């Protein structure tokens, strides 16, 4: 209960965060940023530090309320205009507020400001950049295509380049965004396309130019104006324009052979590893879930945790979940691994640390991520809980025994059938009525009452096998059939998410049946719970 209250207090704590649609600006550009205060109220304005090359202007506030999973979040948004004054690398933040006597701080954001060029003064132009000009093989880069314009554009079509030496990362989607800037008092629209790429081939390569075909207003053509166009101050005459980025040279470096560990996982990137057990104390025969989470800027797709080699417990890995996306032009990935651990002895159990060796491009060396060892206390459980019984020991073939009376009748006096026409005449007369009798029988069978499903499921519960494995399998089958009956859908293919529609108790029973495969929940308790569920489903 204390843990639950602590989680509620943590979830409701005040937070302050600074967000910007882009962190790359050109001199003279202004972009709208937001400072969001979550789960708190104030009449004060945040203190916001800013570098010499930037200027910030507060432009008012707005309030909103969001609700996700029955959790309500109150958001107070401070709208801030950020103007780039001088080329260089600058920081906005940290931002801070005092809430209930305690400081609430948003970390700083780094902004790159580039000097204006002649191309920037054109009405529209395109640029292409790569997050790193010299990645390592296996490293994930983000290609950025940017189109900026001061005039209206119609039917814009982007043709991506050839990414020589790369493949598109399949675990993250291409991201497109559009936003507006104020440049020298004039509105400029920016369209960004971010493509996550994985370097695959060492050597010197060139990413070919990307093209953008669009139609723009043609102010040079002399033609008769439509009165409606004059009224609304616009022209519908357009011309076709093609914008082309410069070729992008890239040098892809091979992973160094020197110092490569034998247990190198193949991961390339900067990662963090966190491991947490679902419980620190556990009865013998039950299982505990070890959750490991990895986050970083490299691809984690398909990676599996190393299997520990140690006596005293067994492990069973569940399917891992992977996520990856491009956030503010940066590739971010996460993976969550769940491992069921079943202790085999009572007492203190030390689970060895999880170790993952990766290559860090920032450090330019191989590093080993290592979690802290876990100490679990295994308590005495129920007698024979989780024990695995072998039914093959002590068994031997037995001789075939007589079953009593012989199946075949004793030979006796034989009879001879009359094979003449006269003997076959009764069968010939009865043959025409056979189809009619068959149809009548089928009609009667179709009118039979459909048996109720309840007695069948209850009968299967009464006839559960004695063998523990077979009993658990039969119990799961009855549970799934009863769930399918309540959901009015076939039981095959039902998932945990499907069962959520039946309530938390049904999901908990599903989890208990799953844990029983690893030596958890006693079958006697599960049988009683499934029986109660069947009675409710067939009432």
Secondary structure, DSSP 4 states (H G I P E B T S, - for coil): -HHHHHHHHHHTS-EEEEEES-SEEETTEEEEEEEEEES---SSPPEEEE-TTEEEEEEEEEEEEEEETTEEEEEEEEEEEEEE-SSEEEEEEEEEEEETTEEEEEPPEEEEEE---TGGGSSEEEEEEES-SSPBTT-EEEEEEEEEESS-EEEEEEE----TTEEE-TTS--EEEEEEEEETTEEEEEEEEEEEEEE-S-EEEEEPPPEEEEEEE--S---PPPHHHHHHT----EEEEEEEPPPEEEEEBPPPSTT--TTEEEEES-EEEEEEES-SEEETT-EEEEEEEEEESS--TT--PPPP--SSEEEEEPPPEEEEEEETTEEEEEEEEEEEEEE-SSEEEEEPPPEEEEEETTTTEEEEEEPPPEEEEEEP-STTTT----SSTT----PPPP-SS-SSPPP--------SHHHHHHHHHHHTHHHHHHHHHHHHHHTSPPPPHHHHHHHHHHT--SSHHHHHHHHHHHHHHHHHHHHTS-STT--HHHHGGG-HHHHHHHHHHHHHTTT-S-HHHHHHHHHHHHHHHT-
